[in-house]
Amino acid sequence: MVLQIDLSAIKANWTALAAKAPSARTGAVVKADAYGLDALRVAPALYEAGARDFFVALAAEGQAIRPHLPGDARILVLSGHMAGAPLAGLIPVLNSAEQFFRDRAMRPGQPFAVQLDTGMNRLGLEPAEWAGIRTEALAANGGEGPVLVMSHLACADEDSPENARQLTAFREMTQGVTAPRSLSATGGILLGPNYQFDLTRPGVGLYGGMPFAEARPVVRLSLPVIQTRVVRTGEFVGYGASWRAERVSRVATVAAGYADGLHRALSRGGARLWAGDRPCPVIGRVSMDLITCDVTDLTDVPDALDILNERQGVDALAGAAGTIGYEVLTSLGRRYPRSYI
Ligand SMILES: *Cc1c(COP(=O)(O)O)cnc(C)c1O
């Protein structure tokens, strides 16, 4: 069982997304351990590619990568200044008036960013709340103000009227603001120059996921075959006897399951394991440590079958499980030995 992570593909994806927004700086979102791929490896690789603005969800995540990045790398914490958060060397993205006042009381003179809510209603200052602190925020740190004023799009991966509405709201709320502005994650970058402002914040596209269709694949996951057997017509495979052989079949059992982030919902059908370029349908239920597949049509069964490769990427596997590529990535288990190229 080997999870192979292609750091050169991550760097190439960063460079490709940077080229889509040539007049903006391109940041890098490395929250949730760089979408499950190991922030301690991924963040320095992205620094090498040229990223200088890194985003994490929690201060603790920022502390983990801080020693692995040079001093000119900025690490912004999307959850902002929560009480007790270890923010030394990090920049909180302040999401409310409460966070703003806490931060100014505890970190006077230190850099901060601000998030505005433009319609998603998840994080950020609402228009009235922003109006209340705006003058003080823009005048903070001897008139320097925030290092970034940002917002986040709810529907950037779709052609939705909410995108233009949020863009208008962001423009209105940041009129007269001279601090650098940021609105777009991966999806927003692809909506075009109007959405790119001064800094972009791609995450999933770096890791080979949609909506960045041109992304180079980043992960390959190979699962060793533990055993194969012949199953007669009418016999079943796996828990619940949910699959029955309609022909004499050869079944391979591989060493990974839902405990490794290969969701049990993959049992719904449609997922495949791959012997090179030959697909082998997943059959029966995915169990905790094991997956079964139909290898009848292979002339010989290799020692290992791929569940993620260039033919079946994170989004294809996610589709088979009824979820999104983000969740497949961040679920990838800790039991796999990882190899980085
Ligand atoms: C997760 C996140 C991103 C990155 O989003 P992707 O869709 O993965 O590119 C950017 N900005 C914020 C505020 C986020 O929460």
Ligand as a Chemical Component Dictionary entry (heavy atoms), coordinates in Angstrom:
data_LIG
# 
_chem_comp.id                   LIG 
_chem_comp.type                 NON-POLYMER 
_chem_comp.pdbx_formal_charge   0 
_chem_comp.three_letter_code    LIG 
# 
loop_
_chem_comp_atom.comp_id 
_chem_comp_atom.atom_id 
_chem_comp_atom.alt_atom_id 
_chem_comp_atom.type_symbol 
_chem_comp_atom.charge 
_chem_comp_atom.model_Cartn_x 
_chem_comp_atom.model_Cartn_y 
_chem_comp_atom.model_Cartn_z 
_chem_comp_atom.pdbx_ordinal 
LIG C1 C1 C 0 -10.452 26.467 1.797  1  
LIG C2 C2 C 0 -10.421 27.901 1.430  2  
LIG C3 C3 C 0 -9.761  28.319 0.263  3  
LIG C4 C4 C 0 -9.246  27.349 -0.767 4  
LIG O1 O1 O 0 -10.344 26.853 -1.486 5  
LIG P1 P1 P 0 -10.188 25.862 -2.722 6  
LIG O2 O2 O 0 -11.584 25.709 -3.223 7  
LIG O3 O3 O 0 -9.670  24.579 -2.149 8  
LIG O4 O4 O 0 -9.271  26.448 -3.702 9  
LIG C5 C5 C 0 -9.620  29.680 0.045  10 
LIG N1 N1 N 0 -10.137 30.585 0.913  11 
LIG C6 C6 C 0 -10.817 30.214 2.029  12 
LIG C7 C7 C 0 -11.368 31.260 2.917  13 
LIG C8 C8 C 0 -10.990 28.870 2.313  14 
LIG O5 O5 O 0 -11.676 28.508 3.405  15 
# 
loop_
_chem_comp_bond.comp_id 
_chem_comp_bond.atom_id_1 
_chem_comp_bond.atom_id_2 
_chem_comp_bond.value_order 
_chem_comp_bond.pdbx_ordinal 
LIG C1 C2 SING 1  
LIG C2 C3 SING 2  
LIG C2 C8 DOUB 3  
LIG C3 C4 SING 4  
LIG C3 C5 DOUB 5  
LIG C4 O1 SING 6  
LIG O1 P1 SING 7  
LIG P1 O2 DOUB 8  
LIG P1 O3 SING 9  
LIG P1 O4 SING 10 
LIG C5 N1 SING 11 
LIG N1 C6 DOUB 12 
LIG C6 C7 SING 13 
LIG C6 C8 SING 14 
LIG C8 O5 SING 15 
# 
